[in-house]
Amino acid sequence: MDFTLSAEQQAIRDAVFRILNPGGPLGDDYWLARDRDGGFPHEFFGAIARDGWLGIAMPEQYGGAGLGITEAALLMQAIAESGAGMAGASAVHLNIFGLNPVVVFGTAAQKERWLPPMIRGEVKACFAVTEPNTGLNTLALQTRADRRGDGYILSGQKIWTSTAQVANKMLILARTTPLESIGRSTGGLSL
């Protein structure tokens, strides 16, 4: 197998390294300050959004670049490889990868409503999975989403949700069918 990057893939990495230049405004000193104050890297998030990277793998019709998961993974690798490390990657990963369930399963109205503002960085997202009694054992999740009329009633607890403190929207993994009512533990889970 040839793992040589295409010119487009190398351009993605180069663009990220320009944003995160070690001596620049979003360089090493910026990330050291975020480590010390524990603050969300709003300036970094804004730069990634401004340059269109939040939509790297999203459909062009909603403002994305229409590239693939490989390119999105290279983007995240370059962010993590820089002085931003995993703090930088964690700040943007949900806006990059977390929208895929909306792309695949959302209605046309949901896609039009949620994808463009998230791709533009006007909305920050987080993903609530971890629960106090189950940790990351997603097959044992207890949070419920019960259908009521045109919507759902959520009940349960989520903890340790990265970027929840700044997120405008939350993607929640919940059980729509009780564990005891299904044949397989992987059934009955919904986003």
C-alpha positions as CSV (number, residue, x, y, z in Angstrom):
1,M,0.0,0.0,0.0
2,D,1.1,3.5,-0.8
3,F,0.6,5.9,2.1
4,T,1.9,8.9,0.3
5,L,-0.3,11.9,0.8
6,S,-2.0,13.5,-2.2
7,A,-1.3,17.2,-2.9
8,E,-4.7,18.0,-1.5
9,Q,-4.0,16.1,1.7
10,Q,-0.6,17.7,2.2
11,A,-2.2,21.1,1.6
12,I,-4.7,20.3,4.5
13,R,-1.8,19.6,6.9
14,D,0.2,22.6,5.7
15,A,-2.9,24.9,6.3
16,V,-3.3,23.6,9.9
17,F,0.4,24.1,10.6
18,R,0.1,27.7,9.3
19,I,-2.8,28.4,11.7
20,L,-0.9,26.7,14.6
21,N,2.5,28.1,13.9
22,P,4.5,27.7,17.1
23,G,5.5,31.3,17.2
24,G,2.1,32.7,16.0
25,P,-0.9,33.9,17.9
26,L,-2.3,30.3,18.2
27,G,1.1,28.8,18.8
28,D,2.7,27.2,21.8
29,D,2.2,30.2,24.1
30,Y,-1.5,30.2,23.4
31,W,-1.9,26.6,24.3
32,L,0.3,26.9,27.4
33,A,-2.1,29.7,28.5
34,R,-5.2,27.5,27.8
35,D,-3.5,24.7,29.9
36,R,-3.0,27.1,32.7
37,D,-6.4,28.8,32.7
38,G,-8.4,25.7,31.6
39,G,-10.3,27.9,29.2
40,F,-11.9,26.8,25.9
41,P,-9.7,27.8,22.9
42,H,-12.3,30.1,21.3
43,E,-9.8,31.9,19.1
44,F,-8.5,28.5,17.7
45,F,-12.1,27.3,17.2
46,G,-12.9,30.5,15.3
47,A,-9.8,30.2,13.1
48,I,-10.6,26.6,12.2
49,A,-14.2,27.7,11.4
50,R,-13.2,30.8,9.5
51,D,-11.0,28.7,7.2
52,G,-13.8,26.2,6.5
53,W,-12.2,23.2,8.3
54,L,-15.2,22.4,10.4
55,G,-17.0,21.3,7.3
56,I,-14.2,19.3,5.8
57,A,-16.2,16.1,5.5
58,M,-19.7,17.6,5.3
59,P,-21.7,17.9,2.0
60,E,-21.0,21.0,-0.1
61,Q,-24.7,21.9,-0.4
62,Y,-24.6,22.8,3.3
63,G,-21.4,24.7,3.2
64,G,-19.0,21.8,3.7
65,A,-16.0,20.9,1.6
66,G,-17.4,17.5,0.6
67,L,-14.1,15.7,1.4
68,G,-13.8,12.4,3.1
69,I,-13.1,11.0,6.5
70,T,-9.4,10.4,5.5
71,E,-9.0,14.2,5.0
72,A,-10.8,14.9,8.3
73,A,-8.6,12.5,10.1
74,L,-5.5,14.1,8.6
75,L,-6.8,17.5,9.8
76,M,-7.3,16.1,13.3
77,Q,-3.8,14.5,13.2
78,A,-2.2,17.7,12.2
79,I,-4.0,19.6,15.0
80,A,-2.9,17.0,17.6
81,E,0.6,16.9,16.2
82,S,1.0,20.7,16.8
83,G,1.3,22.5,20.1
84,A,-2.5,22.3,20.4
85,G,-2.3,18.5,21.1
86,M,-5.4,16.8,22.1
87,A,-6.9,19.9,23.7
88,G,-7.1,21.4,20.2
89,A,-8.5,18.3,18.6
90,S,-11.1,17.9,21.4
91,A,-12.2,21.5,20.9
92,V,-13.3,20.9,17.3
93,H,-13.8,17.1,16.8
94,L,-17.5,17.1,17.4
95,N,-18.3,19.9,14.9
96,I,-16.2,17.9,12.4
97,F,-17.2,14.3,13.0
98,G,-20.4,14.5,15.2
99,L,-22.5,15.9,12.4
100,N,-22.5,12.7,10.4
101,P,-25.6,11.2,12.1
102,V,-27.5,14.4,10.9
103,V,-26.1,13.9,7.4
104,V,-27.1,10.2,7.3
105,F,-30.3,10.1,9.3
106,G,-31.6,13.7,9.5
107,T,-34.5,15.1,7.6
108,A,-34.0,17.7,4.9
109,A,-35.3,20.4,7.4
110,Q,-32.9,19.2,10.1
111,K,-29.9,19.2,7.8
112,E,-30.7,22.7,6.5
113,R,-31.3,24.0,10.1
114,W,-28.3,22.5,11.9
115,L,-25.5,21.8,9.4
116,P,-24.7,25.3,8.0
117,P,-24.4,27.0,11.4
118,M,-22.3,24.2,12.8
119,I,-20.0,24.2,9.8
120,R,-19.6,28.0,10.0
121,G,-18.7,27.6,13.7
122,E,-21.7,29.6,14.9
123,V,-22.8,26.6,17.0
124,K,-20.5,24.4,19.1
125,A,-21.5,20.8,19.7
126,C,-20.7,18.1,22.3
127,F,-21.5,14.4,22.6
128,A,-23.0,13.1,25.8
129,V,-22.2,9.4,26.2
130,T,-20.6,8.7,29.6
131,E,-22.9,7.9,32.6
132,P,-22.1,7.7,36.3
133,N,-22.9,4.0,36.7
134,T,-21.8,2.7,33.3
135,G,-18.8,4.8,32.3
136,L,-18.1,4.3,28.6
137,N,-19.8,0.9,28.4
138,T,-22.3,2.1,25.9
139,L,-24.1,-1.2,25.8
140,A,-25.2,-0.7,29.5
141,L,-26.4,2.9,29.1
142,Q,-29.4,3.8,31.2
143,T,-30.4,7.3,29.9
144,R,-33.8,6.9,28.2
145,A,-35.4,8.8,25.3
146,D,-39.2,8.0,25.5
147,R,-41.4,9.1,22.6
148,R,-44.1,11.6,23.6
149,G,-46.1,13.0,20.8
150,D,-43.9,14.7,18.2
151,G,-40.8,14.6,20.5
152,Y,-38.9,12.7,23.1
153,I,-38.6,13.0,26.9
154,L,-35.1,12.4,28.1
155,S,-34.4,10.9,31.5
156,G,-31.0,9.9,32.9
157,Q,-27.6,11.4,33.7
158,K,-24.5,12.1,31.6
159,I,-21.1,13.1,33.0
160,W,-17.6,14.1,31.7
161,T,-18.9,15.5,28.4
162,S,-16.0,17.2,26.7
163,T,-16.8,20.8,25.7
164,A,-20.3,20.7,27.3
165,Q,-19.3,23.9,29.2
166,V,-19.3,25.9,25.9
167,A,-21.6,23.8,23.6
168,N,-24.8,25.2,22.2
169,K,-26.0,21.8,21.1
170,M,-25.6,18.3,22.4
171,L,-25.7,15.0,20.6
172,I,-27.0,12.5,23.2
173,L,-26.7,8.7,23.1
174,A,-29.8,7.4,24.8
175,R,-31.7,4.1,25.0
176,T,-35.1,4.2,23.1
177,T,-35.9,0.7,24.0
178,P,-35.3,-0.7,27.5
179,L,-32.3,-3.1,27.7
180,E,-34.5,-5.9,29.1
181,S,-36.9,-5.6,26.1
182,I,-34.3,-6.3,23.4
183,G,-32.6,-9.5,22.3
184,R,-29.2,-7.9,21.8
185,S,-27.4,-5.4,24.0
186,T,-26.5,-3.3,20.9
187,G,-30.2,-2.7,20.1
188,G,-32.3,0.1,21.3
189,L,-29.6,2.8,21.2
190,S,-30.3,6.1,19.4
191,L,-28.7,9.4,18.8
